[in-house]
Amino acid sequence: MPIGKKNTPPFLVAGSENISTSFYLALLSTEFKPLKFEYDEAMLGISVSELILQLTTQLNRTDIRTLFGNELPGFYPYQNRIIIGQSNTNYTNLPVESSPPLELILEERNVIDSPVDDQVEQKIDQKIETTVFIYNTHNRESFLPHLDNVEDPNQAFHSDVNVGLVSEQLKKSLATKGIGALVDQTDFTQVLHNQGWQYSQSYTASRQVVEEVISQNQQLSYLFDIHRDSRRKEDTTVTIDGEEYAQLFFVIGADFEGNQKNIELAKTIHQNLEKSYPGLSRGVAEMGGSGRNGVYNQDLSENAILIEFGGVDNTLEELYRTADVLAEVFADYYWDAEQVTKN
């Protein structure tokens, strides 16, 4: 009898997402004996008291994450899953999205230096097809080293000096590899203010733009939502060959069906980065549940991913360096995939 169907006792439905597989197998084996022999090693031994504990408290003694998941502010590990990562990637240092009041984000702040793009302009073939769409749902996420007299990570926001600059750099780098990208610079923070919405509705605001853009550009194949982690420098920076890079973290929504292709794309990019730039990518995580959006507009495309670029303490120099590397590694994947498609 499938769990969750209409004949399932009500007490097995409530809180069932927090019950281990071994419990289900043990229960089912009482009615379907072959399961006992097929999955005997997976059944850790079931007790009525243990089952009641998990059903009533959603605690699982074999998984410490269930003990802290609902108690520590901003810590939702039981709804999240680390798919692949570094040896130091764990449930205590997953990406954090700060969500201060909208009024605080909209405040005007001065910058220490005006980040001017002094790189030599490279000739770019204007005829290349635009297949990548880059946008920033939390478009005002900024970086403390470039903000004057701002030390609080929860105030690292700016209308001009923000992750939108990273998106533009990624676009330029992709173009040098023959990949056309379209960058949307909608000020979603201002959209929220104009609509009278909360910051938690940011993905609703960006979804409207994403849907419109992909409906008008059928050739778009990849959707990258660029963000900035709220974690500090020690968690978001790596030194490779004597140079510091802002680390990447790939986030896939856990709260929609059919996200496997999104996960596979993120895993492949992570693994390819590891080959040439070990440590640059912190990993790939599936995130959702209480306190998070959990979809991130990724249900619109199997090639949609959210990318955390560095953290509040990273400099634009470090971020641009990482954008160049991501473009390089993604281009190798992209052209290999194109060749396979043609063949």
Secondary structure, DSSP 4 states (H G I P E B T S, - for coil): --TTSTTS-GGGTTTGGGS-HHHHHHHHHTT-THHHHHSGGG-----HHHHHHHHHH--BTTBTHHHHTTTSTT--GGG-EEEEE-TT--TTSS-------HHHHHS---BSS-----SPPPP--TTS-EEEEEE-TTTTB--GGGBTT---GGG-B-SSSSHHHHHHHHHHHHHHTT-EEEE----HHHHHHHHT--GGGHHHHHHHHHHHHHHH-TT--EEEEEE---S-HHHHEEEETTEEEE-EEEEEESSSS--HHHHHHHHHHHHHHHHHSTTSEEEEEEE-STTS-S-TTGGG-TTEEEEEE--TT--HHHHHHHHHHHHHHHHHHHHHHHHHHH-
